[in-house]
């Protein structure tokens, strides 16, 4: 599907993904998302020089140690993961990074596609630049406290209805950092019980639910479960999964926190200047930072920091500048990033050369170039993530029957179906029966004229015959129209099923559905085949890929 005109992408995202060099969005980024030539090589060399200092080498050693510990704990320390950890120890190694909030049961499909894309791009760059090494890293966004956004999963029921199932803990989780929340037995069992009661039972159901239940267990945290689940899917390809909310890693970004504490709201003001520039060019500004771009954790809960005269405040607590500096020195992990600060901390801790971003993230990064300049960090290349819709055979056949394309359905689903299932056929039937009735009546009247010259007593009998014929025809018209309405009702149901799978809630499949639907229907081999299809072939990020089940 052509992204350049798609309603599912903002104008800014469309221009960035499909027309970077010819659109105004170019001015907001140091490099094109497609840059792989000499300028990219210069960026690589700059990263390598930066990593060669003793301080950076020590930071890299700490990073590798944290990753090794996390993978060991998750049971995902595969041979390929160990190879990539050894590669990451080298100053000539750069990271292909993506990230997403931790969520229930793996979250929507695009989370998994983002992780897969890091593997794909790392492999491609290894081939193109053999003198360097590249590793894929998934940055877990563990500190967010927006529980509603991450606690639900959309499934397709056995009746092809879209249903949301939510994890509902008994404990008070208000303002709690989601990554540190441990799963409660009853609430988690309720999630799996609901899933099992609504999804169709297939030959694969037990194995698929076993995969999820192995990763999502009582007393596992959201962070641990996401790490284990993604590890099950991509650790054999060497995906490294990192929880950055660790004291030894936060310490590496302490100087950025310190600068924000000392200079806020300067950074927010610089980003607001970009917002005005974007709006002048006809784009939307995704970010509207106000004041400080930091949160602070207090007993596991997350509060926004604000300047309060010469001090700082949160949750009715006021701290002096000296007290803030003391917390920063002794407990840097208490500081938490907002959407502005997160990529700066990420690219301080990681040797990021490219970031795999969704359409919304592209909008964020459009405003962040002055933030990177403020922090003294090289902004990585922002690569649009792979975008996919899986098309099942039954729906492909349905669309073929009506001579419509999947592209058309994704862009104009509701209006196309309304047009296809309009009463036009009913009108054709009514018109045809009306014409046939008039022709029959005309023919019978001609016959009446002939019969009247033979025997006038037959005239009443002909009138009776005429009435019976026209009545029978009218009855048959009613049956024909009823059959047509029933047929259209059945077709409408088929299209509604298709929309729930391909365009749930009017949004692209990857944004709403879980991988669970396809695994339950086609088995664990479905994922193996899908990822190999994209790993083995060049990825075109300028289009939304429609992948037929028959192709994998």
Secondary structure, 3 states (H helix, E strand, C coil): CEHHHCCCCCHHHHHHHHCHHHCHHHHHCCCCCCCCCHHHHHHHHHHHHHCCCHHHHHHHHHHHHHHHHHHHHHCCCCHHHHHHHHHHCCCCEEEEEEEEECCHHHCCHHHHHHHHHHHHHHHHHHHHCCCCEEEEEEEEECCCCCHHHHCEEEEECCCCCEEEEECCCCCCCCCECHHHCECCHHHHHHHHHHHHHHCCCCCCHHHHHHHHHHHCCCCCEHHHHHHHHHHHHHHHHCCEEEECCCHHHHHHHHHHHHHHHHHCCHHHHHHHHHHHHHHHCCCCCCCCCCCCCEEEEECCEEEECEEECCEEEECCEEECHHHHHHHHHHCHHHEEECHHHHHHHHHHHCCEEEEEECHHHHHHHHCCHHHHHHHCCCCCEEEECCCEEEECHHHHHHHHHCCCCHHHHHHHHHHHHHHHCCCHHHHHHHHHHHHHHHHHHHHHHHHHHHHHCCCHHHHHHHHHHHHHHHHHHHHHHHHHHHHHHHHHHHHHHHHHHHHHHHCHHHCCHHHHECCHHHHHHHCHHHHHHHHHHHHCCCCCCCECEEEEHHHC
